[in-house]
């Protein structure tokens, strides 16, 4: 699946003239946690999230600084925090370095971006650099929840075993020389040695994902029972 398959579009936005108070009201009214800031051509200038509004003077939630924290933090960071808590214009507190992707970006790439950048959403832009959508963590969960199982065909036991072993051979973490599997009436019995609990669980998951598998019996050991 691609970004275009799950993205929210159109996206609620604000312009550069918006105030912090207006944005706070918008987030509450629309029940959203972030809003992009765009120019007249719908090009992204930045984004404001709930996190940007956590430490505000109006709410008495400014970040406190003890004397020792002032020494460790430095004047530049304290000035930045002051702006975050006192600025009236949204352009003074918005994040300008925004992660964007195209509508054709694969969902697995988006998941990696969210994880690597520790963010909750990415903005979708077209070839002209204009905002066309948004994909959040919630949208990825929606894709999982609405996924339909592939049409399962009852496969011969020999085919099930072949596909299972081929799947493991394609995984760099799998030590297939320590493993054997028998299949009878769709029931896979796993035999051999897995060097870790994680690999043992991954082998079971791989077996369960093969179409036609009814049950997986895990007889794997996490310590070798014999030496080749």
C-alpha positions as CSV (number, residue, x, y, z in Angstrom):
1,X,0.0,0.0,0.0
2,X,1.0,3.6,-0.6
3,X,0.5,6.9,1.2
4,X,-2.4,7.8,-1.2
5,X,-4.3,4.7,0.0
6,X,-4.5,5.8,3.6
7,X,-3.8,9.5,3.7
8,X,-6.2,12.1,5.1
9,X,-7.2,14.6,2.4
10,X,-7.9,17.5,2.3
11,X,-5.8,18.6,5.4
12,X,-6.9,21.2,7.9
13,X,-4.4,24.0,7.7
14,X,-3.7,27.5,9.0
15,X,-1.8,30.4,7.4
16,X,1.2,32.2,8.7
17,X,-0.9,35.0,10.3
18,X,-2.6,32.6,12.7
19,X,-2.1,33.2,16.4
20,X,-1.3,30.6,19.0
21,X,-4.7,31.0,20.6
22,X,-6.5,30.5,17.3
23,X,-4.5,27.3,16.6
24,X,-5.2,25.9,20.1
25,X,-8.9,26.5,19.5
26,X,-8.7,24.8,16.1
27,X,-7.0,21.7,17.5
28,X,-9.8,21.4,20.1
29,X,-12.7,22.1,17.8
30,X,-11.5,19.7,15.1
31,X,-10.2,17.1,17.5
32,X,-6.8,16.9,15.8
33,X,-3.3,16.9,17.4
34,X,-1.4,18.9,14.7
35,X,-2.0,21.5,12.0
36,X,0.3,22.4,9.1
37,X,1.1,26.0,8.4
38,X,0.9,26.8,4.6
39,X,1.3,29.8,2.3
40,X,-1.2,31.1,-0.3
41,X,-0.1,28.4,-2.7
42,X,-0.6,25.6,-0.2
43,X,3.1,25.1,0.2
44,X,4.3,23.9,3.7
45,X,5.9,26.5,5.9
46,X,5.8,24.4,9.1
47,X,3.7,22.4,11.4
48,X,2.3,23.0,14.9
49,X,1.5,20.1,17.3
50,X,0.1,19.7,20.7
51,X,3.6,19.3,22.0
52,X,4.5,22.8,20.9
53,X,1.7,24.2,23.1
54,X,2.5,22.2,26.3
55,X,4.6,24.9,28.1
56,X,2.6,28.1,27.8
57,X,2.4,31.1,30.0
58,X,-1.4,31.4,29.7
59,X,-1.8,27.9,31.3
60,X,1.0,28.4,33.9
61,X,2.9,25.5,32.4
62,X,6.1,27.3,31.5
63,X,9.2,25.2,31.9
64,X,10.7,25.9,35.3
65,X,14.5,26.5,35.7
66,X,16.4,26.0,38.9
67,X,19.7,27.8,39.2
68,X,21.7,24.7,38.4
69,X,19.5,23.9,35.4
70,X,20.1,27.5,34.1
71,X,23.8,26.8,34.1
72,X,23.5,23.5,32.3
73,X,20.9,24.7,29.8
74,X,22.5,27.9,28.6
75,X,21.0,31.2,27.5
76,X,20.2,30.2,23.9
77,X,18.0,27.3,25.0
78,X,16.2,29.3,27.7
79,X,15.5,32.0,25.1
80,X,14.1,29.4,22.8
81,X,11.9,28.1,25.6
82,X,10.7,31.6,26.3
83,X,9.6,32.0,22.7
84,X,7.7,28.7,22.9
85,X,5.8,29.8,26.0
86,X,5.2,33.5,25.2
87,X,5.0,33.9,21.4
88,X,1.7,35.2,20.0
89,X,2.3,34.3,16.3
90,X,2.2,30.7,15.4
91,X,5.2,31.2,13.0
92,X,7.4,31.8,16.1
93,X,6.8,28.3,17.6
94,X,6.0,26.1,14.6
95,X,8.5,23.4,13.5
96,X,10.0,24.4,10.2
97,X,11.9,21.2,9.4
98,X,8.9,19.1,8.3
99,X,9.1,15.5,7.1
100,X,7.3,15.1,3.8
101,X,6.7,12.2,1.3
102,X,4.9,11.8,-1.9
103,X,1.5,10.0,-2.5
104,X,3.4,7.1,-4.0
105,X,5.6,6.5,-0.9
106,X,5.1,2.9,0.4
107,X,3.6,2.6,3.9
108,X,6.6,0.6,5.1
109,X,8.8,3.5,4.3
110,X,6.5,5.9,6.1
111,X,6.6,3.6,9.2
112,X,10.4,3.8,9.1
113,X,10.3,7.6,8.9
114,X,7.9,7.9,11.8
115,X,10.2,5.6,13.9
116,X,13.5,7.1,12.9
117,X,12.4,10.7,13.4
118,X,10.3,10.0,16.5
119,X,7.3,11.8,15.0
120,X,3.6,10.9,14.8
121,X,2.7,12.0,11.2
122,X,4.2,12.9,7.8
123,X,2.8,15.4,5.3
124,X,2.2,14.3,1.7
125,X,3.2,16.7,-1.1
126,X,2.7,16.5,-4.8
127,X,5.3,17.2,-7.5
128,X,4.7,20.9,-7.2
129,X,5.5,20.8,-3.5
130,X,1.9,21.5,-2.5
131,X,0.3,19.8,0.5
132,X,-2.2,17.1,-0.6
133,X,-2.5,14.9,2.5
134,X,-1.3,13.6,5.8
135,X,-0.5,10.2,7.1
136,X,-0.4,9.6,10.9
137,X,0.4,6.6,13.1
138,X,-3.4,6.2,13.5
139,X,-3.8,5.9,9.7
140,X,-1.3,3.1,9.7
141,X,-3.2,1.3,12.4
142,X,-6.4,1.8,10.3
143,X,-4.7,0.1,7.4
144,X,-3.8,-2.9,9.6
145,X,-7.3,-3.0,11.1
146,X,-9.1,-2.9,7.8
147,X,-6.8,-5.4,6.0
148,X,-8.5,-8.3,4.5
149,X,-6.9,-11.8,4.7
150,X,-5.5,-13.1,1.5
151,X,-7.6,-15.9,-0.2
152,X,-6.3,-19.0,1.5
153,X,-6.1,-22.1,-0.6
154,X,-5.5,-25.5,0.9
155,X,-2.0,-26.5,-0.1
156,X,-0.5,-29.9,-0.2
157,X,1.7,-30.7,2.9
158,X,4.8,-30.9,0.7
159,X,4.1,-27.4,-0.7
160,X,3.5,-26.0,2.7
161,X,6.9,-27.3,3.9
162,X,8.7,-26.0,0.9
163,X,7.3,-22.5,1.2
164,X,8.0,-22.4,4.9
165,X,11.7,-23.5,4.4
166,X,12.1,-21.1,1.5
167,X,10.7,-18.2,3.6
168,X,13.3,-18.9,6.3
169,X,16.1,-19.2,3.8
170,X,15.3,-15.6,2.7
171,X,15.7,-14.4,6.3
172,X,19.3,-13.4,7.4
173,X,18.5,-14.1,11.0
174,X,17.4,-17.7,10.5
175,X,19.8,-20.6,11.1
176,X,18.1,-23.1,8.9
177,X,20.9,-25.7,9.2
178,X,19.6,-26.2,12.8
179,X,16.0,-26.6,11.8
180,X,13.7,-29.3,10.4
181,X,9.9,-29.3,9.9
182,X,7.4,-32.0,9.2
183,X,3.9,-31.3,7.8
184,X,0.9,-33.6,8.0
185,X,-2.6,-32.5,7.3
186,X,-1.6,-28.8,7.5
187,X,0.0,-29.3,10.9
188,X,3.7,-28.2,11.1
189,X,5.9,-29.7,13.7
190,X,9.1,-27.7,14.3
191,X,12.2,-29.6,15.3
192,X,15.8,-28.6,16.0
193,X,17.6,-25.8,17.7
194,X,17.0,-22.0,17.8
195,X,19.8,-20.0,19.3
196,X,17.5,-17.4,20.9
197,X,13.9,-17.0,22.1
198,X,13.4,-14.3,19.6
199,X,14.5,-16.5,16.7
200,X,12.3,-19.4,18.0
201,X,9.3,-17.1,18.1
202,X,10.1,-15.7,14.6
203,X,10.3,-19.2,13.2
204,X,6.8,-20.0,14.7
205,X,5.4,-16.8,13.2
206,X,6.8,-17.6,9.8
207,X,5.2,-21.1,9.9
208,X,1.8,-19.7,11.0
209,X,1.8,-17.2,8.1
210,X,2.0,-19.9,5.4
211,X,-1.4,-20.4,3.7
212,X,-3.0,-23.7,4.6
213,X,-1.3,-24.1,8.0
214,X,-3.7,-25.3,10.6
215,X,-1.5,-25.6,13.7
216,X,2.2,-25.2,14.6
217,X,3.7,-27.5,17.2
218,X,6.9,-26.0,18.5
219,X,9.4,-28.6,19.6
220,X,12.5,-26.3,19.1
221,X,15.2,-26.2,21.8
222,X,17.1,-23.0,22.7
223,X,20.2,-25.1,23.4
224,X,21.7,-27.6,21.0
225,X,20.8,-31.2,21.8
226,X,23.5,-32.6,19.6
227,X,26.5,-31.6,17.5
228,X,26.7,-32.0,13.8
